[in-house]
Structure formats: C-alpha cells, structure tokens
Amino acid sequence: MGSLFAWLLFFFILIALLAIVVYQLRVFVQLMCLADLEFDYINPYDSASRINKMVLPEYFTQGVLCLLYLITGHWFMSLLSAPYLYYNVRLMIWSALEEDERDF
C-alpha cells in the first residue's frame, strides 16, 4: 500500500511539473510575440492573433477549476475563484460582441 501511495504521489508531482513547463512555454511565446512587435518583425494584428490563441485555454482552465471546486465541496475556494470566472465570462462575451460589430 505504501508503494502505491508513493507512486501516486510522484505521478502527481510529475504532472504538476509538466503543467508548470507548459505554462512557462505559453508565457515565453507571449513575450516573444511582444518582442517581435517591438522590433517591427510582425504587425500588431498578427501579434494580437497569436496572443489571443492563448486566452481561450486560460478561460477554459479557470472554468474547469471552479467547477471542480464546486463538485468536490471546496466552497471557500469556489467563492474565491467565482469573481475571476465572472470577469472572464463577461470579457469573453463582450469581446465576441465587439468582434461581431467589426464584421459588418
């Protein structure tokens, strides 16, 4: 039983480390886009489209975490993350409406 517990512990530590690496790569891509924009290697539209590709997974992750807090009964953490989730949903809806206005 102890070896199973140790295996599960190290497995989840490894998953957490992989998640940290993926997050740092996302930040690195955003910084590279901003550096390319600063030195006029790409135009602002291309830079914004590259950075905006990173925003939707962030919204999705926040929503999943808030839902997991609710399902598992972590009410305090759910209440702490609810305002940020509300802000993300409002921002996503507002940007979708603004995008539709530009299409006309």
PLY file of the C-alpha trace (Angstrom):
ply
format ascii 1.0
element vertex 104
property float x
property float y
property float z
element edge 103
property int vertex1
property int vertex2
end_header
0.00 0.00 0.00
2.88 2.33 0.77
4.44 1.81 -2.65
1.13 2.61 -4.34
0.84 5.82 -2.33
4.43 6.78 -3.23
3.79 6.03 -6.90
0.65 8.17 -6.93
2.45 10.99 -5.11
5.32 11.06 -7.59
2.93 10.71 -10.51
1.01 13.81 -9.48
4.24 15.70 -8.79
5.38 14.85 -12.32
2.06 16.03 -13.77
2.38 19.29 -11.81
5.91 19.83 -13.14
4.72 19.25 -16.70
1.92 21.76 -16.18
4.43 24.34 -14.93
6.62 23.79 -18.00
3.65 24.20 -20.35
2.63 27.40 -18.56
6.15 28.81 -18.86
6.19 27.99 -22.57
2.92 29.92 -23.02
4.42 32.93 -21.25
7.57 32.64 -23.38
5.51 32.63 -26.60
3.65 35.75 -25.47
6.90 37.53 -24.61
8.41 36.58 -27.97
5.34 37.97 -29.75
5.71 41.24 -27.87
9.45 41.38 -28.62
8.80 40.76 -32.32
6.19 43.51 -32.26
8.62 45.90 -30.57
11.27 45.38 -33.24
8.72 45.54 -36.11
9.22 41.95 -37.23
5.45 41.37 -37.28
2.47 43.68 -37.45
0.14 44.29 -34.47
-2.71 42.24 -35.98
-0.57 39.08 -36.26
0.85 39.59 -32.78
-2.62 40.02 -31.27
-3.94 36.93 -33.05
-1.04 34.84 -31.68
-1.54 36.10 -28.13
-5.33 35.69 -28.34
-4.86 31.98 -29.10
-3.56 31.64 -25.54
-6.53 33.37 -23.90
-9.29 30.83 -24.55
-7.45 27.89 -22.89
-6.89 30.13 -19.87
-10.63 30.85 -19.64
-11.43 27.16 -20.03
-8.96 26.14 -17.32
-10.38 28.69 -14.89
-13.92 27.44 -15.54
-12.94 23.79 -15.06
-11.14 24.57 -11.80
-14.13 26.50 -10.46
-16.43 23.62 -11.42
-14.11 21.10 -9.74
-14.11 23.19 -6.57
-17.91 23.13 -6.57
-18.13 19.39 -7.24
-15.59 18.44 -4.57
-17.15 20.69 -1.93
-14.38 23.26 -1.60
-16.83 26.11 -1.12
-14.34 28.73 0.04
-12.01 28.22 -2.94
-15.03 28.22 -5.23
-16.17 31.54 -3.79
-12.68 32.97 -4.20
-12.46 31.94 -7.85
-16.04 32.90 -8.79
-15.38 36.66 -9.31
-12.48 35.94 -11.65
-14.60 33.42 -13.54
-17.39 36.00 -13.82
-14.88 38.57 -15.13
-13.55 36.10 -17.72
-17.05 35.21 -18.92
-18.03 38.88 -19.20
-14.81 39.67 -21.06
-15.33 36.75 -23.45
-18.94 37.76 -24.17
-18.01 41.43 -24.59
-15.14 40.62 -26.96
-17.41 38.32 -29.00
-19.99 41.09 -29.35
-17.33 43.63 -30.27
-15.91 41.23 -32.86
-19.34 40.90 -34.48
-19.63 44.68 -34.78
-16.38 44.85 -36.71
-17.55 42.25 -39.21
-20.33 44.46 -40.59
0 1
1 2
2 3
3 4
4 5
5 6
6 7
7 8
8 9
9 10
10 11
11 12
12 13
13 14
14 15
15 16
16 17
17 18
18 19
19 20
20 21
21 22
22 23
23 24
24 25
25 26
26 27
27 28
28 29
29 30
30 31
31 32
32 33
33 34
34 35
35 36
36 37
37 38
38 39
39 40
40 41
41 42
42 43
43 44
44 45
45 46
46 47
47 48
48 49
49 50
50 51
51 52
52 53
53 54
54 55
55 56
56 57
57 58
58 59
59 60
60 61
61 62
62 63
63 64
64 65
65 66
66 67
67 68
68 69
69 70
70 71
71 72
72 73
73 74
74 75
75 76
76 77
77 78
78 79
79 80
80 81
81 82
82 83
83 84
84 85
85 86
86 87
87 88
88 89
89 90
90 91
91 92
92 93
93 94
94 95
95 96
96 97
97 98
98 99
99 100
100 101
101 102
102 103
